Amino acid sequence: MTATGEDLAQVVAAFAAGSGPVAVDAERASGYRYGQRAYLVQLRREGAGSVLIDPVACPDLSALGEAIADAEWVLHAATQDLPCLRDIGMLPASLFDTELAGRLAGFARVGLGAMVENVLGYALEKGHSAVDWSTRPLPEPWLRYAALDVELLVDLRDALEEELDRQGKLDWARQEFAAIAAAPPAPPRKDPWRRTSGMHKVRRRRQMAVVRELWTARDRVAQKRDVSPGKVLGDAAIVEAALNVPPNVHALTALPGFGHRMGRRQLEQWQAAVDRARALPESELPQPGQPLNGPPPPRAWADKDPAAAARLSAARAAVTALAEELHLPQENLITPDTVRRVCWEPPEATEPAVSEALAGYGARPWQVELVTPLLVRALSQ
């Protein structure tokens, strides 16, 4: 483990002097700690070997990021790791995503272990993917497991590049990788409490206010204690409280998730959140559903706009058929949201107009070229 400034300086020098792509991976403690910070960073490069870095002891890795800035970074499922790497000063200028490459190449199973086994013929040691990576010191078997995650990434990259080239999809992949590397950080989610599991059961505005107050109180506690919110209070318990709106602690205690193992002080803080929701005036209660930023759910199209529903049906069928022909997932050919938006508020049914609309929704040039003729036909029918 690299856990001191002196050791990190040696790592920076070694990786700056290395050659070729850099395999990069990060381990988080999802389900154990608050947020998505990195608790271990693994790298490997020709001429530098493999290294494991403790980002708790070395929270600023910007010098390392600069040392390998000109290299291609090889990650598996890059969009999962880039946010936590960005937080510690590491961001690639160019990358190769082996998971996305596998999808584009038509592999049915694109997990790292399955890809390494199918493409390279090696079986990676399993068993530690869901452990608490915030543990210190990290056990030796965990470190070995983590090091293996970057051991063969560059080899896998090279084999997938060859396969994509053979299939005529390499330029598609390069466009996708460039889009991931250039993407800005995701904006904060609006009303994150609405994503509480089981929220579909909550119908009334007062009940929704209970979910919001309990979710917010739980989030404050989880952040303060640096634990996963689910370990503070389960989503199922929040929904139960919302459906029942208990008038006092005694009634709250009788609900699932608020049982005897919970202390009096904890119960009182949850009841206080419920009481805040109960006391809100009607004008301050949340509105049902999220404000729509785009078309309504497709199930409502037939009633709202039968012509749009017919366009969507034709477009979906055409996109599905082409995706099957190209041996890649439909969502990688074009996102379902983009198809819905084009069909709901259609541009003129010409190739220039549809191409412009697709590009405006973020489709890459290869997607625009392949999908435009399909959507022109669907809009014309």
N, C-alpha and C positions, 0 to 999 in steps of 0.2 A: 504493500500500500504506500502510495506517495501522499504524505500527510504533513510535510514541512515545506517552508519556503525554499530551503536549500535543495531538497530533493526535487521540488517542482522546477527549479531553475535548470537542473540537469536534464529533466524530461523535456523541457522546452528546447534546449540546445540539441538534444538527440533527435527530436522530431523535426526540427528545422533542417537538420543535416540529412534526414532520411530522404527517400525517393518514392515516387509513385503515389497512388491513392492512399488515403488514411481511413481505416475502419474505425467507426465511432459508435458507441452505445452508451446508454445511461440507464441507471436503475433508480426507480422512485419507491416510495413507501405507501402507495395507494392502499386505502383500507386501514392504515395504521396511523398516519400522520395527516395534519391539515395541509391542504394544498398539494401541488404537484412538483415540489422541488426535487432536484437530483440528490441522491445520497451516495452514488458511486458513478464514476465516469471511466469507461474502458476505451483504450485506443490501441491500434496496432498499425505499424508502417514498416515497409521494407527498409532495412538499415537501422531501425530504431527498436524493433522488437515490440512487445506488448507491455502496457502499463495500466495500472489501476490507480485512480486518483480519488482521494477523499475530499469532496467539495464542501464538507462541513468544516474541515480543518483548513482547506484552501479554497475559500469561497470566490476568489477572483481568478478565473482562468483566461482572462483576456490576452495575456502574453502568449499563452499556448495557442489560442485562437488565431492570433496574428502570425505566429510562426508557421502555421499550416494553412494560412488564408488562401494561398495560391494553389493548393492541392485540391483534388476532387475528394469530397468526403463520401464514404460509403456507409449508409445506414439501412437498417431494416425497419420499415414503417416509420419513415422520417418524421411525419407530422406529429407522432406521439412524443418524440424526444426533443425536437427543436425548441419548443417553448421553455423547457427546463434548462436546456443548454444555453439559450439566449440569456436567461437570468444570471448565468455565471460568466458571461462574456464570450461565449463561443457561438459563432454563426457562420455557416459556409457560404462561399461565393458560388460554388457549384457542388452538386451532389449526384449520387446514384443511389436510388432507393430499390433495394433488392426485393422487397415485398411487392411494390408496385410493378417492378419489372416482371415478376412472376405472374401477376394478374394479366398484364398485357400479353405475355407469352402464352397464356391459356392454361396455366397450372391450376388444378382443382384445389390443392392445399398449398397455402402460401405462408404458413408459419415458418420461422427460421429453421426449426428442427426438421420439418418435412421437406423444405427446400434443399437443405444441405444433404439430406439423405437421398432425395430423388435426383438431384443434379450432380452431386459430388460423390455419393456413395458412402458417406460417413454418418454414423449415428452419434449425435451430441448427447452428452450427459444431461439428464433431466432431473427435475424434482425441487428446484429452488426458485422458480419464477415468481411465486406469490409470497415469498418470505418478507419479513420486515427489514428492509435494507437500511433503516436508520439504526439498527442494532450496532453497538460498538463494544468490543472489537468484533468485526465480522468473522465468522468461523471460516476456517481454511477451505472446507468443501464449497461454501458459497463463493469464495473468491475464485476457486478453480472453475466453477460453473460460469461465473461472470466473464472470466478471461476467455473461455471457449466461445462466448458470443461474438468475439471479434477475431478469433483465430482463423476462421475460414471465410470471412466476409469478402475479402478482396478476390479470393479464388471463385467464390460464388458470383461476384460481380462480373468477372471476366467470362465465365461460362454463360451467364444470362445475356451479356452483351452479344456474344457470338450467336446465341439462339434467336435473339430479337433481330439481329442482322439477317439471319437466315430466313426469318419470316417476313422480312420487309417492314418491321415495326420499330427499328432502332431510332429513327427520327421522331416517331411519335413519343417514345420514351424520353428522349432528350428534351422535347418540348414540355412534357409533364414535369420532369425534374427541375427544369429552369423555372417553371411556374411556382413550384414548392419553395425553391430557394429565394425567390423574389417576393413571396407573399408577406405582407405586413402581419404583425401580431393580431390575433383575433380580438375584437372589441369585447368589453365585459358583457356578459349575457344579461339581457333585460328581464327583470322579474324571475330570477333563477328559482325562486320558491315554487313556481308553477311546474317545475320538473320533478316535484316530489312524487315518488313511486306510489301509485294508487290514487293519484289526483283525479282521475276520471270519475271516481265515486262521489266526489264533492261537487254538489250542484248549486247550493245556495250561497249568496254573496257573504252572509255572516260566517258561514262555515269556511269559505275561502279566506276570510280575514283571520280565522283561527290558524289555518295552515301558515299564512304569511307571518303572523306574530310568533308562532312556535318555531318555524324555520329560522327566522331572524335571531331569536334568542339562542337557539341551538348553535347557530353559526358563530355567534359571539363567544360562546363558551368553548366551542371546538377550537377556534383560532387562539384564544387565550391559553388553552391547555396544550395546543399543538397536537391534537388527535383528530382522527377522521370523524366527521360529524355523525356518521352512523354509529360510532361507538358511544356517543353522548346520548343520543335518542334516535330510535329507529324511525324510518319513514312510516311504517305501518302504525306506530303509536301516534304519530302526528295526525294521520288520517282518521284514526279512531277518535281522537279528541275533537277533531273538526266535525265529525258526523254526530257526535253526542253533545258537544258544547257543555261540558260539565259545569255546574254552578259553584262547586267548592272542591277542596282537596279530597274530601272523602269520596265524592263521586268520581274524581279523576283516578284515584287509587284503584277503583274497581275495573278500570279499563285495561285491556291488554297492552302490555308495554310499560305500564306504570305500576308494577307490582310491588311486592314486599321488599325486594332488594334495593329499591330506590329510597334514599334518605329523605327525611321530612323537608330539609332545606331545598333539595332538588325538586321535590314535588311542588313546593310553594313557588319556585321560580317558574315552573311550567304553568301552574294555575294562574300566576300573575299575567303570563302571556295570553292565556285564554280570556282572562278578565278584561284585558285591554281590547281584545277583539269584540267582546260582548258590549263594551261601553262605547264603541265607535258610532257616530251618527251615520245614517244611511248614505249621506253624500260622500263619506270617506271610505266606504266599503269597496273592495276591488270589483272590477267588472268581470263578468264571466268570459272565459276565453281570452286569448292573446290578440292584440290588434294585428290584423292581417297585413303582412308586408308581401303582397303578391296575391296569386289566385286563391279562391276558396278550396277546401278539400275536394278532390275529384269526385267523391261520392255525391256531392251536392250539385255537380255540373248538369246532370240530366234535367233537373228541375229548374235551375237558374238560367241555363243557356244550352239547350239541346244541340245547337250547331257546334258550340265549343266542345261539347262532350263527344260528338262525332269526329271532330278534328283530332282530339286527344286519342281516341280509340285507334284511328288510322295511323297516327304518328307512333304510338306505342308499338303497334304490331310491326311496323316497318323497322323501327329501331331494334326491336327484339330479334327479328329475322337477320338483320345485318350483323348484330353482335354475335349471334350463333355462327354465322358464316365466317366471321373473323376470329372466332375462338377467343373471345374476351368478354368479361362481365359487361352487362348493359350499361351500368352506371359509369364504367370507365370509357365507354364509347361517347356518352353524353349524359350529364346528370339529369335525373328525372325532373328536378325542379326547373331546369332550363326548358325542357320539352313542355312542361305545364305552362310556363310563362308565355312561350311563343304561341301555344294553342289558345290560351285564354284571351290574350290581346294580340291577335295576329298582325304581323306586318303584311305588306302587299305580297302576294304569292309569286314572287320572282326571286331568282337566285341572289341578286345583289342585295335585296331588302332583307331576305332571311339570313344571309351571311352576316350582314351588319348587325342584325338583332342577336344572333348567336354570339358574335364577338363581344357585343355589349354586355352579355350575361357572363362573360369570362371564359367562353369556349376557346380552346387552343386552335391554331390554324389547321392541324390535321383533323380535328373533330369537325370544324366548320366545313372542310372540303368533303368529308364523308357524309355528314348528316344533312347538309343543306338540300340536296336533291330529294331526300326522303320527305323532309318537312314541306318543301314546295308542293309535292304531290299531295300530301295530307291536307294542306291548306286549300288546295284547288278543288278537292273532291266536294 
